[in-house]
Amino acid sequence: MLIFPNTIKNVSVEDTNVMKLGVQPVFFVGPFFSTSFTPSKDEVLKSTTYNELTKTIEDVVLTTRDRLKDDVVFSEPLVATNRKEIQEASTQVKDADVLLALPLSGESQSTMVHIGLFKKSVIFYQRRNFPSHFACSAYGRLRSDGLVDAEIAFTPKDVAWLLHLQLAQKKIRSTRLVVFGQPGPSVPDAIADPAELSSRFGLWTKTVPIEELMKEYDQIAPEQYEGLARQWMQKTSAMNDVTEEQIQRAARLHLAIQHFISRLDANAAAVDCMMLLKLANVSPCISVEQLDDMGIPTGCEADLNSIFAKIILNYLSGKPAFMGNLIAIDPEENTLTIVHNTMPLLMAGLDTDPRPFTLWSYAKVGVQIVSEMTTDHEVTLLRIARNLRDAVVARGRIVSVNALAHARYVQVSIKLRDVKEFLKKLLGNHHALVYGDYIREFKYLATRLNLRAEEL
């Protein structure tokens, strides 16, 4: 039997992280019409055809690994020659998220149609650009019977692309979102209760009152937050109208937020900035940047719709996303400008060098972190509606950064296809933005999330 690459192993709860995707290849065998003979499983495992098909799987595995690294785990292939064997294998595949169905020999479509018994997502594949009538017949039958969570792939890249989106959906369901405070008057276009994200999309959510966050804040020792503040001051290119004490308060808040994230095993966060400014003269702008750049999507103003959009774009792109306010448009140039008080420094990717930044005063008491995006970058803009059923997504290109007079904020001007049409379909103020074109991926994912997505 062919030895699979080290990334392939039997999937189990113990060795597969919840944020990874388990894939179970299943080879199907059917009767030969000329003899009505179906070989036994033992005979199949010893056949040259089986060894040839495992090489096809190697191609899929390597392509998937190039795209998704170790986030997808393949198990050893199963062989099914009849319905009974499929039923008996249910326990073996219970920890898999996706089944990769491949015809092996004979008129295998008669066996493949029973793959729906596993009640798992299915991708049909045979080999590059050769779907075969076996896979097409089984795929068509399953879709006709209402198993809509079935896809057919023609190349290893197709398989990797579909697995990428399955992984993004699993990551959404595995997201643990902690919300510090609650959405205030600054975001009337956002839902007020994070439980709605749980009921609609499966995220785990936890609300931490600002008062509890401030209790944690008060317990952070000076030697901890003073040291972190010094690190930030050493890295910044300039400090503008901001004091060391204000930076220390921001560092103290960041450590308090991190403690909750660690304690709750959270991997996403949203913060009620306005209440923190009001109660404690401190802003979480640097914390938002730091967490984003650690791969923990974080939202400002406890805007739950925007943090959900950031989460989606992060999972689709593997890069941190920015969120900001729409403040200016130029209909003649088809551009809009979005600003905010913080941005990820690793927007080009978590493995890239951070952008330089400056620290500015925010509302005379907080600290904001200002950097610049890169011009001529293609970007994807996304807003999820308050009803959590509609979304608007747009493709654009950055034409200028920090061009307006009040350049103490992060500013980015983006050219769209038709800015007036975009404004007609607005679903809110804050928009999430990520480097790259992920329109196709988002529209596909939206159908799986029961979101009505409109591309502009």
Secondary structure, DSSP 4 states (H G I P E B T S, - for coil): -PPPPTTB----TTTS-TTSEEEEEEEEE--BTTTTB---HHHHHTSHHHHHHHHHHHHHHHHHHHHHTTSEEEPPPEEESSHHHHHHTTTTTTT-SEEEEEEEESSTHHHHGGGGGG-SEEEE--BTTB-HHHHHHHHHHHHHTT--SEEE-SSHHHHHHHHHHHHHHHHHHT-EEEEES---TT-TTS-S-THHHHHHH--EEEEE-HHHHHHHHHHS-HHHHHHHHHHHHHH-S-EES--HHHHHHHHHHHHHHHHHHHHHT-SEEEE-HHHHHHHHS---HHHHHHHHTTT--EESTT-HHHHHHHHHHHHHHSS--EEEEEEEEETTTTEEEEEES---S-TT-TTSPPPP-EEEEETTTEEEEE----TT-EEEEEEE-TTSSEEEEEEEEEEEES-SS-TTSEEEEEE-S-HHHHHHT---S-EEEEES--HHHHHHHHHHTT-EEEE-
